């Protein structure tokens, strides 16, 4: 019998935002060093890569690719991750309880966050891993409260964003407790490692904040942006990617895909539509992304040139 779980925290946030944002058009605000100009972005083009399934049940929490180019989708409320081929056909399902981020490790294995729910307070989450060609998941590390995002650094350390902060996990599966104690970020969500820095999306105080800090010093935090639906109304930020030029593409609860250029201190929405939960770069395609959504639809997005 399938267990029943409390809804993801974003369901409650969605209801609150829906009430506060009625009749409000989409906009974005930068936060550092002063609110910057909102750039005039050309629109991205989105097409359906995998159609929506059953409402809520097929919620797509996260997306990622394996080394063979297969797309993996975390179906939060089905308690499984699903593999799709390049034609969008479902080719495998793997049981993982309340899965979050799914990332390819330096060893060729897939690492999947599990326990991405408030229920992890009493039933702790962690990270499972498996061979994508022989998908039998095993627990890699556990004991986390509502883990969500995940990213590897060049040394093979895994960083997991949880509601209490960022957890650093060594390649042998042990937690770097000293480092983790210095990385307490309330509401940490999406995470990306680039060069020697960590970029993090947070929905603590305030909602919709993107920050950056050096791996060697989690306390040296720089605010990149505070995303809003309209002036004074914060958006809920989720997952994001960074391209080779250092530009971020961030998904939000209100259905914005936001382009943030930290160097130019600008941000704009290149796509608006249904709430997006996650985003990943398409392997070998610098101008294409794949995004997960709350409806379960998987979008293939062509970025503007």
Kinemage of the C-alpha trace (Angstrom):
@kinemage 1
@onewidth
@group {chain A} dominant
@subgroup {mainchain}
@vectorlist {calphas} color= white
{ca unk a 1} P 0.000 0.000 0.000
{ca unk a 2} L 1.351 3.399 -0.934
{ca unk a 3} L 1.931 5.734 1.986
{ca unk a 4} L 0.309 9.178 2.083
{ca unk a 5} L 2.532 12.202 2.697
{ca unk a 6} L 2.073 15.852 3.489
{ca unk a 7} L 2.197 18.137 0.439
{ca unk a 8} L 5.456 19.746 -0.550
{ca unk a 9} L 5.969 23.117 1.148
{ca unk a 10} L 5.581 24.842 -2.221
{ca unk a 11} L 1.927 23.829 -2.340
{ca unk a 12} L 1.283 26.038 0.678
{ca unk a 13} L 3.497 28.774 -0.733
{ca unk a 14} L 1.585 28.574 -4.013
{ca unk a 15} L -1.694 29.222 -2.262
{ca unk a 16} L -0.281 32.241 -0.461
{ca unk a 17} L 1.235 33.662 -3.630
{ca unk a 18} L -1.950 33.078 -5.581
{ca unk a 19} L -3.857 35.216 -3.097
{ca unk a 20} L -1.265 37.973 -3.007
{ca unk a 21} L -0.564 38.110 -6.748
{ca unk a 22} L -4.087 38.185 -8.205
{ca unk a 23} L -4.065 40.540 -11.153
{ca unk a 24} L -0.343 41.255 -10.866
{ca unk a 25} L 1.890 41.015 -13.930
{ca unk a 26} L 5.285 39.345 -13.850
{ca unk a 27} L 8.399 41.363 -13.085
{ca unk a 28} L 11.855 40.857 -11.634
{ca unk a 29} L 14.028 42.981 -9.353
{ca unk a 30} L 17.763 42.802 -8.761
{ca unk a 31} L 19.157 43.189 -5.278
{ca unk a 32} L 22.883 43.974 -5.359
{ca unk a 33} L 24.289 46.515 -4.959
{ca unk a 34} L 21.121 48.507 -5.773
{ca unk a 35} L 17.972 47.389 -7.589
{ca unk a 36} L 19.207 47.240 -11.162
{ca unk a 37} L 17.440 47.791 -14.444
{ca unk a 38} L 15.279 44.964 -15.739
{ca unk a 39} L 16.714 44.085 -19.117
{ca unk a 40} L 14.483 43.772 -22.157
{ca unk a 41} L 14.816 40.065 -22.896
{ca unk a 42} L 13.834 38.287 -26.041
{ca unk a 43} L 11.413 35.442 -25.360
{ca unk a 44} L 12.451 31.802 -25.102
{ca unk a 45} L 10.402 29.201 -26.970
{ca unk a 46} L 8.968 26.201 -25.097
{ca unk a 47} L 7.660 22.905 -26.442
{ca unk a 48} L 6.361 19.817 -24.656
{ca unk a 49} L 8.975 17.078 -24.358
{ca unk a 50} L 6.872 14.858 -22.066
{ca unk a 51} L 3.154 15.628 -21.627
{ca unk a 52} L 1.474 16.090 -18.263
{ca unk a 53} L 0.022 13.072 -16.514
{ca unk a 54} L -2.296 12.961 -13.520
{ca unk a 55} L -2.650 16.223 -11.545
{ca unk a 56} L -0.456 16.379 -8.415
{ca unk a 57} L 0.542 12.697 -8.688
{ca unk a 58} L 2.807 13.369 -11.673
{ca unk a 59} L 4.349 16.538 -10.224
{ca unk a 60} L 7.861 16.768 -11.701
{ca unk a 61} L 10.137 17.771 -8.826
{ca unk a 62} L 13.485 17.613 -10.609
{ca unk a 63} L 15.200 16.632 -13.837
{ca unk a 64} L 18.688 15.431 -14.769
{ca unk a 65} L 20.638 13.527 -17.425
{ca unk a 66} L 22.783 10.417 -17.245
{ca unk a 67} L 25.990 9.906 -19.219
{ca unk a 68} L 24.083 8.281 -22.109
{ca unk a 69} L 21.834 11.312 -22.560
{ca unk a 70} L 18.731 9.764 -21.025
{ca unk a 71} L 16.498 12.183 -19.138
{ca unk a 72} L 15.568 11.289 -15.547
{ca unk a 73} L 12.561 12.864 -13.833
{ca unk a 74} L 11.853 12.837 -10.097
{ca unk a 75} L 8.120 12.201 -9.622
{ca unk a 76} L 7.766 13.400 -6.049
{ca unk a 77} L 4.325 11.990 -5.255
{ca unk a 78} L 4.784 8.748 -7.151
{ca unk a 79} L 7.858 8.017 -5.009
{ca unk a 80} L 9.910 7.164 -8.067
{ca unk a 81} L 12.312 8.521 -10.644
{ca unk a 82} L 11.566 7.848 -14.285
{ca unk a 83} L 13.879 7.488 -17.276
{ca unk a 84} L 12.936 8.858 -20.698
{ca unk a 85} L 14.725 8.412 -24.010
{ca unk a 86} L 15.387 11.197 -26.537
{ca unk a 87} L 11.920 10.696 -28.048
{ca unk a 88} L 10.219 11.253 -24.683
{ca unk a 89} L 9.341 7.578 -24.161
{ca unk a 90} L 9.290 6.195 -20.627
{ca unk a 91} L 11.910 3.428 -20.443
{ca unk a 92} L 12.393 2.729 -16.710
{ca unk a 93} L 11.087 3.574 -13.244
{ca unk a 94} L 13.095 3.393 -10.029
{ca unk a 95} L 11.532 3.507 -6.532
{ca unk a 96} L 12.836 6.461 -4.478
{ca unk a 97} L 10.827 7.910 -1.597
{ca unk a 98} L 9.869 11.554 -2.216
{ca unk a 99} L 12.717 12.228 -4.665
{ca unk a 100} L 14.280 15.649 -5.220
{ca unk a 101} L 17.371 16.598 -7.220
{ca unk a 102} L 18.874 13.916 -9.462
{ca unk a 103} L 22.495 14.464 -10.496
{ca unk a 104} L 25.154 12.534 -12.394
{ca unk a 105} L 28.134 11.868 -10.160
{ca unk a 106} L 31.792 11.837 -11.228
{ca unk a 107} L 31.710 8.041 -10.864
{ca unk a 108} L 28.971 7.699 -13.498
{ca unk a 109} L 26.298 6.851 -10.929
{ca unk a 110} L 23.110 8.843 -10.472
{ca unk a 111} L 22.597 10.459 -7.075
{ca unk a 112} L 19.017 11.210 -6.011
{ca unk a 113} L 17.946 13.227 -3.010
{ca unk a 114} L 15.123 11.536 -1.100
{ca unk a 115} L 12.759 12.707 1.643
{ca unk a 116} L 12.003 16.054 -0.024
{ca unk a 117} L 9.057 16.797 2.246
{ca unk a 118} L 8.233 18.317 5.649
{ca unk a 119} L 7.687 14.723 6.809
{ca unk a 120} L 11.481 14.354 6.875
{ca unk a 121} L 11.375 15.955 10.314
{ca unk a 122} L 10.189 12.572 11.608
{ca unk a 123} L 11.369 10.384 8.718
{ca unk a 124} L 14.770 11.853 7.728
{ca unk a 125} L 15.785 12.168 4.112
{ca unk a 126} L 19.129 11.705 2.413
{ca unk a 127} L 20.745 10.688 -0.851
{ca unk a 128} L 20.397 7.409 -2.747
{ca unk a 129} L 22.498 6.349 -5.716
{ca unk a 130} L 22.350 3.772 -8.479
{ca unk a 131} L 23.862 2.696 -11.769
{ca unk a 132} L 21.605 4.150 -14.501
{ca unk a 133} L 22.139 0.979 -16.570
{ca unk a 134} L 21.203 -1.254 -13.617
{ca unk a 135} L 18.963 0.948 -11.474
{ca unk a 136} L 18.829 -0.604 -8.022
{ca unk a 137} L 19.007 2.299 -5.569
{ca unk a 138} L 20.970 2.122 -2.340
{ca unk a 139} L 21.218 4.724 0.415
{ca unk a 140} L 24.450 6.726 0.155
{ca unk a 141} L 23.882 9.004 3.170
{ca unk a 142} L 20.871 9.917 5.315
{ca unk a 143} L 19.685 11.955 8.294
{ca unk a 144} L 18.699 15.223 6.571
{ca unk a 145} L 15.678 17.486 7.031
{ca unk a 146} L 13.853 18.141 3.759
{ca unk a 147} L 16.805 17.899 1.342
{ca unk a 148} L 16.074 19.264 -2.107
{ca unk a 149} L 18.883 20.504 -4.390
{ca unk a 150} L 22.234 18.849 -5.082
{ca unk a 151} L 25.500 19.623 -6.886
{ca unk a 152} L 29.029 18.187 -7.114
{ca unk a 153} L 32.309 20.084 -6.987
{ca unk a 154} L 35.457 19.234 -8.959
{ca unk a 155} L 36.812 17.122 -6.086
{ca unk a 156} L 33.721 14.915 -5.975
{ca unk a 157} L 32.176 16.430 -2.860
{ca unk a 158} L 28.390 16.519 -2.989
{ca unk a 159} L 26.510 19.570 -1.684
{ca unk a 160} L 22.864 19.087 -0.707
{ca unk a 161} L 20.575 22.063 -0.122
{ca unk a 162} L 18.124 21.346 2.692
{ca unk a 163} L 15.596 23.515 4.463
{ca unk a 164} L 18.150 24.035 7.265
{ca unk a 165} L 21.158 24.812 5.077
{ca unk a 166} L 23.772 23.221 2.834
{ca unk a 167} L 25.287 19.834 3.698
{ca unk a 168} L 28.734 18.882 2.408
{ca unk a 169} L 29.189 15.158 1.761
{ca unk a 170} L 32.612 13.699 1.019
{ca unk a 171} L 33.074 11.105 -1.764
{ca unk a 172} L 33.093 8.327 0.854
{ca unk a 173} L 29.613 9.321 2.074
{ca unk a 174} L 30.696 11.006 5.302
{ca unk a 175} L 29.342 14.455 6.183
{ca unk a 176} L 31.818 17.310 6.641
{ca unk a 177} L 30.239 18.499 9.884
{ca unk a 178} L 32.500 21.527 10.399
{ca unk a 179} L 31.823 22.928 6.925
{ca unk a 180} L 28.111 22.149 7.152
{ca unk a 181} L 27.829 23.991 10.477
{ca unk a 182} L 29.018 27.158 8.709
{ca unk a 183} L 26.471 26.855 5.893
{ca unk a 184} L 23.171 27.427 7.694
{ca unk a 185} L 20.822 29.010 5.159
{ca unk a 186} L 17.132 28.831 6.042
{ca unk a 187} L 15.003 27.658 3.153
{ca unk a 188} L 17.920 26.591 0.913
{ca unk a 189} L 16.523 25.090 -2.274
{ca unk a 190} L 18.411 24.920 -5.588
{ca unk a 191} L 22.213 24.756 -5.669
{ca unk a 192} L 24.920 24.998 -8.334
{ca unk a 193} L 28.690 24.754 -7.981
{ca unk a 194} L 30.690 26.856 -10.443
{ca unk a 195} L 34.478 27.088 -10.237
{ca unk a 196} L 35.214 27.728 -6.551
{ca unk a 197} L 31.822 29.186 -5.628
{ca unk a 198} L 28.401 27.911 -4.631
{ca unk a 199} L 25.233 29.567 -5.898
{ca unk a 200} L 22.114 28.965 -3.843
{ca unk a 201} L 18.422 29.801 -4.145
{ca unk a 202} L 16.613 30.406 -0.862
{ca unk a 203} L 13.059 30.921 0.303
{ca unk a 204} L 13.621 31.881 3.903
{ca unk a 205} L 13.713 35.560 4.762
{ca unk a 206} L 13.089 36.912 2.205
{ca unk a 207} L 11.571 34.603 -0.400
{ca unk a 208} L 13.145 34.519 -3.826
{ca unk a 209} L 16.770 35.213 -2.958
{ca unk a 210} L 19.802 34.044 -4.948
{ca unk a 211} L 23.183 34.173 -3.204
{ca unk a 212} L 26.790 33.239 -3.925
{ca unk a 213} L 29.617 32.311 -1.561
{ca unk a 214} L 33.094 30.786 -1.888
{ca unk a 215} L 33.339 27.100 -1.066
{ca unk a 216} L 36.187 27.797 1.352
{ca unk a 217} L 34.106 30.320 3.327
{ca unk a 218} L 30.307 29.820 3.447
{ca unk a 219} L 30.021 32.899 5.633
{ca unk a 220} L 31.167 35.263 2.879
{ca unk a 221} L 27.760 35.656 1.240
{ca unk a 222} L 26.937 37.976 -1.658
{ca unk a 223} L 23.313 38.551 -2.662
{ca unk a 224} L 22.875 38.146 -6.416
{ca unk a 225} L 19.161 38.891 -6.759
{ca unk a 226} L 15.794 39.029 -5.028
{ca unk a 227} L 13.154 37.908 -7.511
{ca unk a 228} L 9.677 39.383 -7.389
{ca unk a 229} L 6.327 38.954 -9.072
{ca unk a 230} L 5.825 42.710 -8.770
{ca unk a 231} L 7.512 45.393 -6.675
{ca unk a 232} L 7.212 44.390 -3.032
{ca unk a 233} L 5.824 40.914 -3.802
{ca unk a 234} L 8.550 38.230 -3.741
{ca unk a 235} L 8.468 35.182 -5.980
{ca unk a 236} L 9.347 31.666 -4.806
{ca unk a 237} L 12.602 30.564 -6.458
{ca unk a 238} L 13.335 26.945 -7.147
{ca unk a 239} L 16.004 25.256 -9.231
{ca unk a 240} L 18.429 26.926 -11.652
{ca unk a 241} L 21.375 26.403 -13.982
{ca unk a 242} L 24.386 28.538 -14.918
{ca unk a 243} L 25.707 28.706 -18.478
{ca unk a 244} L 29.327 29.010 -19.591
{ca unk a 245} L 29.128 32.809 -19.484
{ca unk a 246} L 27.994 32.813 -15.846
{ca unk a 247} L 24.371 33.683 -16.618
{ca unk a 248} L 21.732 32.054 -14.397
{ca unk a 249} L 18.366 30.689 -15.537
{ca unk a 250} L 16.048 30.358 -12.538
{ca unk a 251} L 12.635 28.689 -12.283
{ca unk a 252} L 9.927 30.169 -10.052
{ca unk a 253} L 6.620 29.208 -8.502
{ca unk a 254} L 4.700 31.811 -10.504
{ca unk a 255} L 5.875 30.305 -13.787
{ca unk a 256} L 8.798 32.545 -14.674
{ca unk a 257} L 12.083 31.397 -16.161
{ca unk a 258} L 14.310 34.271 -15.129
{ca unk a 259} L 17.608 35.148 -16.791
{ca unk a 260} L 20.042 36.717 -14.309
{ca unk a 261} L 23.326 38.235 -15.453
{ca unk a 262} L 25.328 38.982 -12.273
{ca unk a 263} L 28.037 40.809 -14.204
{ca unk a 264} L 25.592 43.287 -15.727
{ca unk a 265} L 23.337 43.344 -12.633
{ca unk a 266} L 20.264 42.650 -14.759
{ca unk a 267} L 17.412 40.180 -14.712
{ca unk a 268} L 14.386 39.469 -16.850
{ca unk a 269} L 11.827 36.765 -17.477
{ca unk a 270} L 12.509 34.988 -20.773
{ca unk a 271} L 9.531 32.659 -20.335
{ca unk a 272} L 6.261 32.847 -18.387
{ca unk a 273} L 3.631 30.173 -18.014
{ca unk a 274} L 2.945 27.319 -15.611
{ca unk a 275} L 4.887 26.959 -12.343
{ca unk a 276} L 8.322 25.440 -12.988
{ca unk a 277} L 10.151 23.344 -10.407
{ca unk a 278} L 13.506 22.538 -11.971
{ca unk a 279} L 15.755 23.092 -14.956
{ca unk a 280} L 18.765 21.407 -16.541
{ca unk a 281} L 20.931 22.097 -19.580
{ca unk a 282} L 20.479 19.743 -22.523
{ca unk a 283} L 23.799 17.916 -23.087
{ca unk a 284} L 25.648 19.271 -26.110
{ca unk a 285} L 23.157 22.100 -26.675
{ca unk a 286} L 24.232 25.454 -25.263
{ca unk a 287} L 20.933 27.081 -26.282
{ca unk a 288} L 18.509 24.516 -24.878
{ca unk a 289} L 17.160 23.697 -21.426
{ca unk a 290} L 14.713 21.152 -20.070
{ca unk a 291} L 12.375 22.196 -17.250
{ca unk a 292} L 10.090 20.279 -14.915
{ca unk a 293} L 6.718 21.647 -13.860
{ca unk a 294} L 4.125 21.171 -11.146
{ca unk a 295} L 1.681 19.757 -13.706
{ca unk a 296} L 4.188 17.066 -14.623
{ca unk a 297} L 4.817 18.389 -18.123
{ca unk a 298} L 8.476 18.393 -19.137
{ca unk a 299} L 9.314 21.421 -21.273
{ca unk a 300} L 12.113 21.720 -23.808
{ca unk a 301} L 13.136 25.359 -23.958
{ca unk a 302} L 15.035 27.090 -26.755
{ca unk a 303} L 16.794 30.152 -25.405
{ca unk a 304} L 16.879 33.414 -27.396
{ca unk a 305} L 20.145 34.283 -29.101
